[in-house]
Amino acid sequence: MKVREFAEQLNMEILTGQKGLEKDVMGMYICDLLSWVMSHASKGDAWITVHTHVNIVAVALLVDIPCIIIPEGIVVEEATLNKASEEDIAILRTSKTAYQIAYEAGKLL
Amino acid sequence: MTYGIIRKDFVIPANDFTIAGEASSCVKKMLIQLGVDPQKVKKTAISMYEAEINAVIHANGGIAEVEIDRNKILIRIKDDGPGIPDLELAMQEGYTTAPDSIREMGFGAGMGLPNMRRYADKLEIRTEVGKGTIVEITVFLTDN
């Protein structure tokens, strides 16, 4: 499923540019330890994290994560959004918790 | 895959998390362009990123020298930081000396060096307290 459709289906806010929305979402990964994410997330995973600093984009790029999901309406730094748009990584946001997002995503993916 | 040797150096800036990861992202893109096997690209990118982040967190930055030839990718990360007093301890998963401010960013979980060991085909670390650390990561591109 494309990031665009995934975001729409889960009613998530798209915080970054259009180009990042055409990649495929194939699974999901939830973790806030960046080293752990790098070694355990898979290519194509949508990644839920509470971190909002610019290095989440670097991690997503290294692992081929198409989109980062920020739960519970957390505010994301402008620098992070700019970097993500530049690198075609989508950042999505929702007021839901990681559990609620994963539960709904599980029915779609 | 090209037969020449490609060399590229990067500066790893001190305490700047906004740029940390740029060098590894750039190397990843280079390797993809060269047609390197995706699994080897991943191994290189993860181990280099960990070394790069370590240099930022612990050593006021440093430099990364990258050499790619037909047989291997060699990444050398050098810093003039405080060095590692007990390397064996530092290699243990979960051991960390990172301050809370770094841990709150999701770094400093004591997984950097273990991740490098896991993903590099060869990992060499030369360190001297008060002088600095050189981390050499090799990923082989051929089987022999």
gemmi code that builds the backbone of each chain (N, CA, C; Angstrom):
import gemmi

chains = {
    "A": [
        ("MET", (0.843, -1.193, 0.000), (0.000, 0.000, 0.000), (0.883, 1.250, 0.000)),
        ("LYS", (0.516, 2.248, -0.831), (1.308, 3.476, -0.887), (1.136, 4.284, 0.407)),
        ("VAL", (2.171, 5.040, 0.737), (2.132, 5.865, 1.948), (0.906, 6.781, 1.939)),
        ("ARG", (0.591, 7.344, 0.758), (-0.543, 8.268, 0.650), (-1.851, 7.604, 1.105)),
        ("GLU", (-2.088, 6.397, 0.576), (-3.319, 5.691, 0.903), (-3.334, 5.251, 2.380)),
        ("PHE", (-2.165, 4.810, 2.827), (-1.992, 4.379, 4.216), (-2.346, 5.531, 5.168)),
        ("ALA", (-1.823, 6.728, 4.849), (-2.081, 7.911, 5.680), (-3.571, 8.255, 5.672)),
        ("GLU", (-4.159, 8.169, 4.481), (-5.589, 8.509, 4.371), (-6.452, 7.524, 5.142)),
        ("GLN", (-6.172, 6.237, 4.944), (-6.974, 5.194, 5.598), (-6.923, 5.297, 7.121)),
        ("LEU", (-5.747, 5.686, 7.634), (-5.609, 5.777, 9.089), (-5.881, 7.198, 9.592)),
        ("ASN", (-6.324, 8.042, 8.654), (-6.701, 9.408, 9.024), (-5.554, 10.171, 9.692)),
        ("MET", (-4.366, 10.044, 9.088), (-3.192, 10.707, 9.665), (-2.877, 11.987, 8.894)),
        ("GLU", (-2.310, 12.912, 9.623), (-1.925, 14.200, 9.060), (-0.582, 14.003, 8.323)),
        ("ILE", (-0.476, 14.541, 7.120), (0.783, 14.429, 6.367), (1.553, 15.734, 6.556)),
        ("LEU", (2.737, 15.642, 7.179), (3.470, 16.865, 7.538), (4.548, 17.221, 6.520)),
        ("THR", (4.798, 16.328, 5.568), (5.909, 16.543, 4.642), (5.419, 16.574, 3.194)),
        ("GLY", (6.370, 16.721, 2.282), (6.052, 16.916, 0.864), (5.388, 15.730, 0.178)),
        ("GLN", (4.977, 15.957, -1.043), (4.207, 14.974, -1.813), (5.036, 13.779, -2.286)),
        ("LYS", (6.333, 14.037, -2.557), (7.132, 12.988, -3.199), (7.313, 11.729, -2.337)),
        ("GLY", (7.288, 11.940, -1.026), (7.478, 10.793, -0.137), (6.257, 9.890, -0.034)),
        ("LEU", (5.167, 10.276, -0.672), (3.912, 9.539, -0.474), (3.725, 8.376, -1.443)),
        ("GLU", (4.633, 8.260, -2.394), (4.460, 7.225, -3.420), (5.205, 5.930, -3.115)),
        ("LYS", (5.899, 5.898, -1.977), (6.612, 4.658, -1.633), (5.639, 3.640, -1.039)),
        ("ASP", (6.084, 2.395, -0.996), (5.220, 1.330, -0.475), (5.439, 1.079, 1.006)),
        ("VAL", (4.342, 0.934, 1.731), (4.406, 0.515, 3.133), (4.124, -0.984, 3.160)),
        ("MET", (5.044, -1.747, 3.767), (4.862, -3.199, 3.760), (4.686, -3.789, 5.160)),
        ("GLY", (5.048, -2.990, 6.163), (4.937, -3.497, 7.530), (5.025, -2.349, 8.499)),
        ("MET", (5.260, -2.662, 9.743), (5.326, -1.602, 10.745), (6.348, -1.965, 11.805)),
        ("TYR", (6.985, -0.943, 12.371), (7.949, -1.166, 13.450), (7.778, -0.071, 14.489)),
        ("ILE", (7.821, -0.456, 15.758), (7.624, 0.528, 16.831), (8.780, 0.427, 17.818)),
        ("CYS", (9.562, 1.491, 17.935), (10.688, 1.493, 18.880), (11.279, 2.889, 18.942)),
        ("ASP", (11.844, 3.237, 20.103), (12.436, 4.561, 20.253), (13.946, 4.524, 20.473)),
        ("LEU", (14.532, 3.349, 20.478), (15.999, 3.271, 20.553), (16.519, 3.205, 19.117)),
        ("LEU", (17.247, 4.227, 18.727), (17.590, 4.349, 17.314), (18.483, 3.210, 16.816)),
        ("SER", (19.426, 2.789, 17.649), (20.295, 1.680, 17.230), (19.492, 0.389, 17.054)),
        ("TRP", (18.512, 0.231, 17.910), (17.663, -0.971, 17.840), (16.831, -0.947, 16.553)),
        ("VAL", (16.308, 0.222, 16.250), (15.508, 0.368, 15.025), (16.368, 0.026, 13.811)),
        ("MET", (17.595, 0.570, 13.810), (18.462, 0.326, 12.654), (18.749, -1.144, 12.447)),
        ("SER", (18.934, -1.860, 13.556), (19.306, -3.259, 13.356), (18.104, -4.200, 13.270)),
        ("HIS", (16.907, -3.740, 13.610), (15.766, -4.666, 13.592), (14.610, -4.300, 12.666)),
        ("ALA", (14.483, -3.042, 12.306), (13.385, -2.682, 11.399), (13.700, -3.196, 10.001)),
        ("SER", (12.659, -3.386, 9.203), (12.868, -3.902, 7.845), (12.531, -2.830, 6.824)),
        ("LYS", (13.110, -3.013, 5.652), (12.800, -2.138, 4.531), (11.275, -2.113, 4.327)),
        ("GLY", (10.719, -0.936, 4.140), (9.280, -0.837, 3.879), (8.414, -0.694, 5.125)),
        ("ASP", (9.041, -0.776, 6.306), (8.260, -0.624, 7.536), (7.876, 0.838, 7.770)),
        ("ALA", (6.628, 1.073, 8.160), (6.250, 2.380, 8.695), (6.731, 2.354, 10.146)),
        ("TRP", (7.373, 3.429, 10.575), (8.028, 3.425, 11.897), (7.345, 4.409, 12.828)),
        ("ILE", (6.887, 3.898, 13.961), (6.283, 4.783, 14.966), (7.325, 5.127, 16.022)),
        ("THR", (7.532, 6.426, 16.236), (8.468, 6.860, 17.274), (8.004, 8.174, 17.892)),
        ("VAL", (8.377, 8.371, 19.151), (8.059, 9.652, 19.805), (9.183, 10.675, 19.593)),
        ("HIS", (10.303, 10.207, 19.009), (11.381, 11.173, 18.743), (11.006, 12.053, 17.558)),
        ("THR", (11.417, 13.317, 17.642), (11.062, 14.241, 16.565), (12.288, 14.993, 16.050)),
        ("HIS", (13.485, 14.674, 16.581), (14.678, 15.389, 16.122), (15.106, 14.856, 14.753)),
        ("VAL", (15.975, 15.610, 14.127), (16.269, 15.390, 12.712), (16.918, 14.024, 12.421)),
        ("ASN", (17.516, 13.414, 13.434), (18.173, 12.134, 13.171), (17.234, 10.975, 12.882)),
        ("ILE", (15.953, 11.147, 13.191), (15.022, 10.073, 12.818), (14.978, 9.928, 11.289)),
        ("VAL", (15.228, 11.033, 10.598), (15.227, 10.974, 9.127), (16.440, 10.170, 8.647)),
        ("ALA", (17.590, 10.400, 9.296), (18.794, 9.643, 8.927), (18.577, 8.143, 9.139)),
        ("VAL", (17.956, 7.795, 10.259), (17.702, 6.378, 10.552), (16.746, 5.789, 9.505)),
        ("ALA", (15.683, 6.536, 9.201), (14.712, 6.061, 8.198), (15.399, 5.834, 6.848)),
        ("LEU", (16.282, 6.754, 6.489), (16.994, 6.630, 5.214), (17.878, 5.399, 5.170)),
        ("LEU", (18.582, 5.155, 6.280), (19.517, 4.028, 6.313), (18.794, 2.698, 6.213)),
        ("VAL", (17.591, 2.613, 6.764), (16.874, 1.328, 6.804), (15.832, 1.213, 5.675)),
        ("ASP", (15.706, 2.277, 4.859), (14.672, 2.303, 3.809), (13.266, 2.237, 4.392)),
        ("ILE", (13.076, 3.058, 5.403), (11.755, 3.220, 6.003), (11.027, 4.311, 5.205)),
        ("PRO", (9.839, 4.007, 4.652), (9.180, 4.999, 3.799), (8.515, 6.136, 4.568)),
        ("CYS", (8.013, 5.821, 5.774), (7.344, 6.896, 6.516), (7.521, 6.721, 8.015)),
        ("ILE", (7.586, 7.875, 8.678), (7.710, 7.910, 10.136), (6.363, 8.397, 10.667)),
        ("ILE", (5.850, 7.688, 11.677), (4.566, 8.092, 12.252), (4.811, 8.643, 13.656)),
        ("ILE", (4.367, 9.854, 13.878), (4.496, 10.490, 15.184), (3.143, 10.368, 15.892)),
        ("PRO", (3.105, 9.633, 17.014), (1.828, 9.401, 17.696), (1.458, 10.548, 18.639)),
        ("GLU", (0.250, 10.495, 19.131), (-0.234, 11.357, 20.221), (-0.022, 12.846, 19.976)),
        ("GLY", (-0.078, 13.229, 18.705), (-0.052, 14.651, 18.356), (1.206, 15.417, 18.724)),
        ("ILE", (2.327, 14.722, 18.873), (3.572, 15.389, 19.291), (4.024, 16.381, 18.202)),
        ("VAL", (4.503, 17.523, 18.661), (4.968, 18.553, 17.731), (6.326, 18.129, 17.145)),
        ("VAL", (6.472, 18.300, 15.843), (7.723, 17.899, 15.177), (8.513, 19.152, 14.777)),
        ("GLU", (9.808, 19.130, 15.039), (10.667, 20.268, 14.698), (10.620, 20.549, 13.198)),
        ("GLU", (10.675, 21.834, 12.876), (10.663, 22.280, 11.486), (11.844, 21.675, 10.705)),
        ("ALA", (13.019, 21.646, 11.342), (14.233, 21.136, 10.669), (14.038, 19.676, 10.255)),
        ("THR", (13.335, 18.926, 11.100), (13.089, 17.510, 10.809), (12.175, 17.377, 9.588)),
        ("LEU", (11.132, 18.215, 9.557), (10.184, 18.154, 8.436), (10.867, 18.558, 7.127)),
        ("ASN", (11.717, 19.589, 7.215), (12.427, 20.030, 6.004), (13.342, 18.944, 5.477)),
        ("LYS", (14.084, 18.329, 6.402), (15.033, 17.278, 6.008), (14.272, 16.085, 5.406)),
        ("ALA", (13.159, 15.729, 6.037), (12.376, 14.592, 5.561), (11.824, 14.867, 4.156)),
        ("SER", (11.341, 16.069, 3.940), (10.806, 16.423, 2.615), (11.917, 16.355, 1.569)),
        ("GLU", (13.088, 16.851, 1.964), (14.252, 16.841, 1.070), (14.628, 15.404, 0.677)),
        ("GLU", (14.488, 14.479, 1.610), (14.913, 13.093, 1.386), (13.747, 12.185, 0.975)),
        ("ASP", (12.586, 12.767, 0.729), (11.397, 11.995, 0.338), (10.966, 10.947, 1.360)),
        ("ILE", (11.145, 11.273, 2.616), (10.614, 10.425, 3.688), (9.358, 11.137, 4.202)),
        ("ALA", (8.264, 10.421, 4.269), (7.029, 11.055, 4.741), (6.988, 11.034, 6.266)),
        ("ILE", (6.544, 12.134, 6.851), (6.275, 12.140, 8.288), (4.769, 12.348, 8.473)),
        ("LEU", (4.157, 11.389, 9.168), (2.712, 11.406, 9.389), (2.459, 11.591, 10.876)),
        ("ARG", (1.352, 12.205, 11.211), (1.059, 12.416, 12.623), (-0.412, 12.143, 12.904)),
        ("THR", (-0.649, 11.642, 14.090), (-2.017, 11.359, 14.511), (-2.121, 11.563, 16.021)),
        ("SER", (-3.339, 11.733, 16.500), (-3.508, 11.890, 17.951), (-3.548, 10.521, 18.646)),
        ("LYS", (-3.604, 9.448, 17.845), (-3.709, 8.101, 18.431), (-2.399, 7.647, 19.092)),
        ("THR", (-2.515, 6.633, 19.936), (-1.324, 6.043, 20.552), (-0.708, 5.037, 19.578)),
        ("ALA", (0.529, 4.641, 19.866), (1.208, 3.653, 19.021), (0.377, 2.374, 18.940)),
        ("TYR", (-0.227, 1.962, 20.054), (-1.036, 0.749, 20.069), (-2.234, 0.876, 19.129)),
        ("GLN", (-2.926, 2.014, 19.223), (-4.108, 2.207, 18.363), (-3.714, 2.232, 16.884)),
        ("ILE", (-2.589, 2.891, 16.595), (-2.130, 2.964, 15.198), (-1.814, 1.558, 14.680)),
        ("ALA", (-1.075, 0.816, 15.488), (-0.665, -0.530, 15.061), (-1.880, -1.445, 14.897)),
        ("TYR", (-2.832, -1.312, 15.779), (-4.041, -2.142, 15.720), (-4.781, -1.897, 14.397)),
        ("GLU", (-4.912, -0.617, 14.058), (-5.627, -0.278, 12.804), (-4.795, -0.636, 11.574)),
        ("ALA", (-3.483, -0.409, 11.670), (-2.613, -0.714, 10.526), (-2.612, -2.208, 10.259)),
        ("GLY", (-2.698, -2.995, 11.318), (-2.693, -4.444, 11.183), (-3.849, -4.956, 10.332)),
        ("LYS", (-4.934, -4.228, 10.312), (-6.092, -4.648, 9.502), (-5.904, -4.269, 8.035)),
        ("LEU", (-4.982, -3.312, 7.784), (-4.783, -2.835, 6.425), (-3.619, -3.516, 5.699)),
        ("LEU", (-2.567, -3.816, 6.461), (-1.337, -4.283, 5.801), (-1.327, -5.795, 5.627)),
    ],
    "B": [
        ("MET", (30.121, -2.945, -11.123), (31.031, -2.417, -10.102), (32.321, -1.970, -10.765)),
        ("THR", (32.749, -0.793, -10.407), (33.950, -0.219, -11.004), (35.219, -0.954, -10.523)),
        ("TYR", (36.276, -0.870, -11.337), (37.523, -1.539, -10.951), (38.499, -0.590, -10.269)),
        ("GLY", (38.232, 0.693, -10.322), (39.128, 1.651, -9.680), (38.890, 1.698, -8.189)),
        ("ILE", (39.654, 2.561, -7.521), (39.430, 2.765, -6.096), (38.765, 4.120, -5.929)),
        ("ILE", (37.697, 4.129, -5.176), (37.016, 5.395, -4.908), (37.355, 5.798, -3.483)),
        ("ARG", (37.816, 7.024, -3.340), (38.120, 7.524, -1.989), (37.309, 8.777, -1.730)),
        ("LYS", (36.773, 8.859, -0.522), (36.048, 10.076, -0.175), (36.187, 10.326, 1.329)),
        ("ASP", (36.446, 11.568, 1.689), (36.578, 11.923, 3.106), (35.411, 12.796, 3.530)),
        ("PHE", (35.023, 12.637, 4.770), (33.935, 13.451, 5.325), (34.390, 14.030, 6.653)),
        ("VAL", (33.937, 15.226, 6.940), (34.171, 15.804, 8.268), (32.940, 15.489, 9.108)),
        ("ILE", (33.175, 14.969, 10.308), (32.059, 14.718, 11.231), (32.079, 15.853, 12.250)),
        ("PRO", (31.103, 16.745, 12.171), (31.164, 17.925, 13.033), (30.868, 17.621, 14.493)),
        ("ALA", (31.434, 18.406, 15.381), (31.264, 18.197, 16.821), (29.863, 18.561, 17.272)),
        ("ASN", (29.303, 17.714, 18.119), (28.028, 18.018, 18.800), (26.917, 18.513, 17.891)),
        ("ASP", (26.961, 18.149, 16.634), (25.912, 18.633, 15.747), (25.068, 17.464, 15.250)),
        ("PHE", (23.973, 17.234, 15.948), (23.130, 16.096, 15.593), (22.315, 16.340, 14.334)),
        ("THR", (22.263, 17.610, 13.927), (21.492, 17.876, 12.707), (22.249, 17.341, 11.491)),
        ("ILE", (23.578, 17.297, 11.598), (24.367, 16.814, 10.449), (24.822, 15.367, 10.660)),
        ("ALA", (24.766, 14.894, 11.909), (25.188, 13.516, 12.178), (24.373, 12.555, 11.320)),
        ("GLY", (25.061, 11.667, 10.659), (24.369, 10.720, 9.782), (24.483, 11.096, 8.313)),
        ("GLU", (24.908, 12.324, 8.040), (25.033, 12.767, 6.642), (26.059, 11.926, 5.884)),
        ("ALA", (27.210, 11.681, 6.545), (28.272, 10.940, 5.872), (27.801, 9.526, 5.523)),
        ("SER", (27.149, 8.860, 6.491), (26.679, 7.490, 6.205), (25.585, 7.486, 5.139)),
        ("SER", (24.701, 8.484, 5.171), (23.654, 8.557, 4.139), (24.285, 8.744, 2.763)),
        ("CYS", (25.309, 9.577, 2.715), (25.983, 9.855, 1.449), (26.686, 8.590, 0.920)),
        ("VAL", (27.341, 7.862, 1.828), (28.018, 6.619, 1.421), (26.989, 5.595, 0.951)),
        ("LYS", (25.861, 5.541, 1.644), (24.814, 4.608, 1.231), (24.376, 4.908, -0.209)),
        ("LYS", (24.162, 6.185, -0.496), (23.743, 6.565, -1.857), (24.814, 6.204, -2.884)),
        ("MET", (26.099, 6.453, -2.520), (27.198, 6.099, -3.430), (27.185, 4.608, -3.756)),
        ("LEU", (27.009, 3.799, -2.701), (27.064, 2.337, -2.882), (25.898, 1.844, -3.740)),
        ("ILE", (24.744, 2.451, -3.549), (23.583, 2.064, -4.369), (23.854, 2.393, -5.834)),
        ("GLN", (24.437, 3.593, -6.046), (24.767, 3.995, -7.419), (25.792, 3.061, -8.063)),
        ("LEU", (26.693, 2.543, -7.226), (27.715, 1.627, -7.748), (27.165, 0.218, -7.978)),
        ("GLY", (25.925, 0.003, -7.563), (25.310, -1.299, -7.781), (25.716, -2.349, -6.761)),
        ("VAL", (26.149, -1.909, -5.587), (26.541, -2.857, -4.534), (25.285, -3.569, -4.006)),
        ("ASP", (25.448, -4.831, -3.669), (24.369, -5.660, -3.142), (23.681, -4.962, -1.944)),
        ("PRO", (22.339, -4.858, -1.961), (21.617, -4.125, -0.913), (21.948, -4.567, 0.517)),
        ("GLN", (22.179, -5.843, 0.718), (22.511, -6.341, 2.046), (23.847, -5.773, 2.533)),
        ("LYS", (24.801, -5.670, 1.596), (26.124, -5.117, 1.945), (26.028, -3.603, 2.153)),
        ("VAL", (25.138, -2.974, 1.406), (24.916, -1.532, 1.589), (24.388, -1.298, 3.001)),
        ("LYS", (23.434, -2.127, 3.404), (22.819, -1.980, 4.730), (23.868, -2.176, 5.839)),
        ("LYS", (24.678, -3.235, 5.686), (25.719, -3.511, 6.691), (26.671, -2.324, 6.837)),
        ("THR", (27.062, -1.791, 5.692), (28.002, -0.670, 5.706), (27.359, 0.563, 6.336)),
        ("ALA", (26.139, 0.869, 5.902), (25.478, 2.097, 6.348), (25.222, 2.071, 7.853)),
        ("ILE", (24.765, 0.930, 8.378), (24.462, 0.854, 9.810), (25.740, 0.968, 10.635)),
        ("SER", (26.778, 0.205, 10.257), (27.987, 0.253, 11.072), (28.661, 1.620, 10.980)),
        ("MET", (28.613, 2.246, 9.814), (29.217, 3.578, 9.687), (28.425, 4.621, 10.474)),
        ("TYR", (27.111, 4.502, 10.431), (26.269, 5.460, 11.166), (26.563, 5.382, 12.667)),
        ("GLU", (26.682, 4.173, 13.177), (26.973, 4.011, 14.608), (28.313, 4.657, 14.970)),
        ("ALA", (29.307, 4.453, 14.114), (30.631, 5.021, 14.387), (30.587, 6.549, 14.294)),
        ("GLU", (29.823, 7.019, 13.341), (29.694, 8.469, 13.150), (29.017, 9.111, 14.376)),
        ("ILE", (27.933, 8.484, 14.819), (27.209, 9.013, 15.979), (28.097, 8.975, 17.228)),
        ("ASN", (28.864, 7.902, 17.376), (29.786, 7.813, 18.515), (30.778, 8.965, 18.512)),
        ("ALA", (31.298, 9.288, 17.340), (32.270, 10.382, 17.235), (31.615, 11.706, 17.645)),
        ("VAL", (30.352, 11.877, 17.269), (29.642, 13.111, 17.630), (29.382, 13.157, 19.138)),
        ("ILE", (28.900, 12.028, 19.680), (28.521, 12.003, 21.096), (29.738, 12.103, 22.019)),
        ("HIS", (30.760, 11.324, 21.700), (31.839, 11.148, 22.672), (33.123, 11.913, 22.362)),
        ("ALA", (33.292, 12.357, 21.135), (34.652, 12.788, 20.770), (34.720, 14.119, 20.026)),
        ("ASN", (33.690, 14.943, 20.150), (33.702, 16.228, 19.430), (33.901, 16.072, 17.928)),
        ("GLY", (33.324, 15.053, 17.391), (33.404, 14.852, 15.942), (34.722, 14.218, 15.528)),
        ("GLY", (34.969, 14.222, 14.239), (36.191, 13.601, 13.725), (36.148, 13.607, 12.221)),
        ("ILE", (36.838, 12.638, 11.636), (36.752, 12.522, 10.183), (36.437, 11.072, 9.791)),
        ("ALA", (35.822, 10.931, 8.647), (35.536, 9.598, 8.110), (36.233, 9.487, 6.758)),
        ("GLU", (37.026, 8.452, 6.604), (37.672, 8.198, 5.314), (37.045, 6.935, 4.741)),
        ("VAL", (36.604, 7.041, 3.516), (35.930, 5.903, 2.884), (36.715, 5.477, 1.649)),
        ("GLU", (36.970, 4.196, 1.564), (37.649, 3.652, 0.378), (36.834, 2.481, -0.149)),
        ("ILE", (36.541, 2.528, -1.426), (35.786, 1.422, -2.020), (36.580, 0.889, -3.192)),
        ("ASP", (36.874, -0.393, -3.181), (37.459, -1.009, -4.372), (36.634, -2.245, -4.722)),
        ("ARG", (37.092, -3.018, -5.667), (36.230, -4.114, -6.136), (36.034, -5.199, -5.085)),
        ("ASN", (36.947, -5.245, -4.104), (36.863, -6.303, -3.108), (36.187, -5.914, -1.805)),
        ("LYS", (36.274, -4.624, -1.482), (35.788, -4.253, -0.144), (35.422, -2.782, -0.018)),
        ("ILE", (34.678, -2.516, 1.042), (34.404, -1.140, 1.454), (35.130, -0.963, 2.785)),
        ("LEU", (35.960, 0.065, 2.866), (36.700, 0.320, 4.097), (36.317, 1.700, 4.619)),
        ("ILE", (35.864, 1.731, 5.860), (35.471, 3.005, 6.475), (36.367, 3.220, 7.686)),
        ("ARG", (37.039, 4.334, 7.729), (37.905, 4.628, 8.872), (37.382, 5.908, 9.527)),
        ("ILE", (36.962, 5.782, 10.784), (36.457, 6.955, 11.506), (37.496, 7.320, 12.561)),
        ("LYS", (38.043, 8.510, 12.464), (39.116, 8.924, 13.388), (38.645, 10.099, 14.224)),
        ("ASP", (38.972, 10.058, 15.508), (38.665, 11.224, 16.332), (39.813, 11.523, 17.290)),
        ("ASP", (39.796, 12.730, 17.820), (40.792, 13.139, 18.816), (40.130, 13.218, 20.184)),
        ("GLY", (39.191, 12.348, 20.431), (38.408, 12.387, 21.668), (39.138, 11.760, 22.846)),
        ("PRO", (38.385, 11.427, 23.883), (38.992, 10.958, 25.128), (39.510, 9.516, 25.087)),
        ("GLY", (39.218, 8.784, 24.012), (39.626, 7.379, 23.956), (38.703, 6.510, 24.794)),
        ("ILE", (38.868, 5.192, 24.658), (38.001, 4.247, 25.393), (38.884, 3.517, 26.413)),
        ("PRO", (38.667, 3.762, 27.709), (39.539, 3.155, 28.726), (39.458, 1.625, 28.762)),
        ("ASP", (38.250, 1.077, 28.615), (38.085, -0.378, 28.691), (37.258, -0.828, 27.483)),
        ("LEU", (37.982, -1.208, 26.451), (37.313, -1.518, 25.179), (36.404, -2.746, 25.298)),
        ("GLU", (36.870, -3.725, 26.064), (36.088, -4.960, 26.220), (34.722, -4.650, 26.861)),
        ("LEU", (34.751, -3.769, 27.858), (33.520, -3.353, 28.526), (32.629, -2.558, 27.561)),
        ("ALA", (33.257, -1.687, 26.786), (32.500, -0.847, 25.852), (31.829, -1.677, 24.758)),
        ("MET", (32.397, -2.844, 24.459), (31.830, -3.715, 23.425), (30.590, -4.456, 23.923)),
        ("GLN", (30.366, -4.449, 25.231), (29.215, -5.179, 25.775), (27.917, -4.436, 25.489)),
        ("GLU", (26.942, -5.193, 25.011), (25.663, -4.581, 24.695), (25.024, -4.004, 25.971)),
        ("GLY", (24.580, -2.770, 25.883), (23.922, -2.142, 27.027), (24.857, -1.267, 27.859)),
        ("TYR", (26.175, -1.447, 27.688), (27.103, -0.593, 28.436), (27.200, 0.761, 27.745)),
        ("THR", (27.033, 1.828, 28.499), (27.090, 3.158, 27.891), (27.666, 4.180, 28.851)),
        ("THR", (28.294, 5.188, 28.283), (28.753, 6.321, 29.093), (28.086, 7.602, 28.593)),
        ("ALA", (27.076, 7.455, 27.731), (26.423, 8.631, 27.163), (25.610, 9.359, 28.234)),
        ("PRO", (25.626, 10.680, 28.222), (24.839, 11.434, 29.205), (23.335, 11.314, 28.951)),
        ("ASP", (22.536, 11.663, 29.948), (21.072, 11.552, 29.848), (20.515, 12.330, 28.653)),
        ("SER", (21.103, 13.504, 28.391), (20.585, 14.331, 27.290), (20.655, 13.580, 25.959)),
        ("ILE", (21.679, 12.764, 25.806), (21.858, 11.977, 24.579), (20.899, 10.786, 24.573)),
        ("ARG", (20.742, 10.190, 25.756), (19.858, 9.019, 25.870), (18.407, 9.408, 25.592)),
        ("GLU", (18.056, 10.627, 25.992), (16.693, 11.094, 25.730), (16.398, 11.241, 24.241)),
        ("MET", (17.459, 11.355, 23.448), (17.272, 11.455, 21.997), (17.178, 10.082, 21.336)),
        ("GLY", (17.288, 9.039, 22.133), (17.188, 7.696, 21.562), (18.532, 7.094, 21.188)),
        ("PHE", (19.598, 7.842, 21.519), (20.950, 7.305, 21.316), (21.460, 6.788, 22.658)),
        ("GLY", (22.707, 6.320, 22.654), (23.360, 6.017, 23.919), (22.774, 4.837, 24.655)),
        ("ALA", (22.255, 3.855, 23.923), (21.685, 2.678, 24.574), (22.734, 1.571, 24.746)),
        ("GLY", (23.975, 1.892, 24.424), (25.017, 0.882, 24.550), (24.954, -0.153, 23.448)),
        ("MET", (24.483, 0.252, 22.298), (24.359, -0.687, 21.171), (25.246, -0.321, 19.990)),
        ("GLY", (25.926, 0.808, 20.089), (26.704, 1.288, 18.949), (27.819, 0.338, 18.554)),
        ("LEU", (28.725, 0.072, 19.488), (29.837, -0.836, 19.169), (29.352, -2.258, 18.871)),
        ("PRO", (28.401, -2.815, 19.682), (27.876, -4.143, 19.320), (27.255, -4.187, 17.914)),
        ("ASN", (26.557, -3.121, 17.532), (25.991, -3.085, 16.170), (27.094, -3.070, 15.115)),
        ("MET", (28.166, -2.326, 15.393), (29.292, -2.304, 14.439), (29.882, -3.701, 14.288)),
        ("ARG", (30.042, -4.379, 15.427), (30.627, -5.732, 15.374), (29.699, -6.686, 14.616)),
        ("ARG", (28.394, -6.489, 14.812), (27.432, -7.372, 14.162), (27.421, -7.178, 12.645)),
        ("TYR", (27.512, -5.934, 12.209), (27.319, -5.659, 10.789), (28.597, -5.571, 9.971)),
        ("ALA", (29.723, -5.230, 10.613), (30.971, -5.157, 9.847), (31.492, -6.577, 9.642)),
        ("ASP", (32.126, -6.841, 8.492), (32.770, -8.143, 8.316), (34.054, -8.190, 9.144)),
        ("LYS", (34.666, -7.017, 9.275), (35.882, -6.915, 10.092), (35.819, -5.578, 10.818)),
        ("LEU", (36.098, -5.611, 12.116), (36.072, -4.369, 12.888), (37.373, -4.252, 13.671)),
        ("GLU", (38.079, -3.161, 13.446), (39.317, -2.935, 14.192), (39.212, -1.601, 14.911)),
        ("ILE", (39.515, -1.615, 16.204), (39.440, -0.371, 16.972), (40.787, -0.145, 17.648)),
        ("ARG", (41.370, 1.005, 17.351), (42.604, 1.392, 18.045), (42.270, 2.625, 18.873)),
        ("THR", (42.509, 2.536, 20.164), (42.107, 3.650, 21.011), (43.154, 3.909, 22.079)),
        ("GLU", (43.330, 5.176, 22.401), (44.285, 5.530, 23.447), (43.657, 6.638, 24.285)),
        ("VAL", (43.628, 6.406, 25.593), (43.000, 7.385, 26.476), (43.728, 8.729, 26.365)),
        ("GLY", (42.943, 9.773, 26.165), (43.514, 11.123, 26.054), (43.968, 11.482, 24.650)),
        ("LYS", (44.023, 10.479, 23.757), (44.515, 10.745, 22.398), (43.411, 10.656, 21.342)),
        ("GLY", (42.614, 9.600, 21.445), (41.553, 9.447, 20.454), (41.339, 7.997, 20.045)),
        ("THR", (40.467, 7.821, 19.093), (40.054, 6.479, 18.668), (39.993, 6.409, 17.143)),
        ("ILE", (40.433, 5.283, 16.623), (40.265, 5.017, 15.191), (39.449, 3.734, 15.060)),
        ("VAL", (38.327, 3.831, 14.397), (37.474, 2.663, 14.165), (37.568, 2.325, 12.682)),
        ("GLU", (37.908, 1.090, 12.387), (38.028, 0.679, 10.989), (37.014, -0.421, 10.700)),
        ("ILE", (36.103, -0.105, 9.805), (35.026, -1.039, 9.457), (35.274, -1.549, 8.042)),
        ("THR", (35.288, -2.851, 7.874), (35.440, -3.400, 6.519), (34.224, -4.253, 6.183)),
        ("VAL", (33.685, -4.029, 5.011), (32.642, -4.917, 4.487), (33.172, -5.465, 3.175)),
        ("PHE", (33.263, -6.785, 3.088), (33.821, -7.408, 1.881), (32.759, -7.520, 0.789)),
        ("LEU", (33.193, -7.250, -0.417), (32.257, -7.306, -1.551), (32.372, -8.616, -2.318)),
        ("THR", (33.480, -9.311, -2.076), (33.659, -10.607, -2.735), (33.763, -11.685, -1.662)),
        ("ASP", (33.566, -12.921, -2.046), (33.532, -13.985, -1.059), (34.912, -14.454, -0.613)),
        ("ASN", (35.938, -14.201, -1.463), (37.260, -14.704, -1.068), (38.189, -13.583, -0.642)),
    ],
}
model = gemmi.Model(1)
for chain_id, residues in chains.items():
    chain = gemmi.Chain(chain_id)
    for i, (resn, *xyz) in enumerate(residues, 1):
        res = gemmi.Residue()
        res.name, res.seqid = resn, gemmi.SeqId(i, " ")
        for name, pos in zip(("N", "CA", "C"), xyz):
            atom = gemmi.Atom()
            atom.name, atom.element = name, gemmi.Element(name[0])
            atom.pos, atom.b_iso = gemmi.Position(*pos), 0.0
            res.add_atom(atom)
        chain.add_residue(res)
    model.add_chain(chain)
structure = gemmi.Structure()
structure.add_model(model)
structure.setup_entities()
